[in-house]
């Protein structure tokens, strides 16, 4: 049986104007025993692209360059007061 699911939630972060660094932290809240697999699409000096598939169905795609981090997910994350993006409970 084939199942199709869209990565309908988009998140992105651009590098600050004038240089510097920024980071985007996704927090799942999962126990450390939840298994996942990272699938590497491209890993070069210019681009790091991969996706993670969790055993509970969460899928996150990452595309990272020196200028931008783009993320797509099949489940929603929300920016919380601690500055992290936390997975929204279902």
Helices and strands as residue ranges (DSSP letters): E 9-14, E 26-27, E 36-43, E 48-54, E 59-64, E 68-73, E 77-79, E 85-87
